[in-house]
Amino acid sequence: MRGRFVDLVERQLELFEAEHADLLDDCRSALDAYNAASTDEAEELYGDYVDRVDAARDALLGYRYTYASTLDAEAVDEYEEVFNRLARKRLPS
């Protein structure tokens, strides 16, 4: 995929992964704990996982919103589409 925002978004996602490596590691650890949990523990551990994913999502959306605020309305839609597609591909969970 090529477009005027692809390279920019790829760099933003790289920066996000570097700056939030601990948070992403926490997400993976929480998912591993949930997957290894007994039935009795699973619900609580899934909640912990969702909380961490929500925090990571909010941090990632901060990157998107900050840059989108610098664009005109027409460009925002294109940028957000590229950002969302590449983020889902690179950070699926």
Buried (B, 14 or more C-beta within 10 A) or exposed (E): EEEEBBEBBEEBBEEBBEEBEEBBEBBEEBBEBBEEBEEEEBEEBBEBBEEBBEBBEEBBBEBBEEBBEEBEEEEBEEBBEBBEBBBEEEBEE
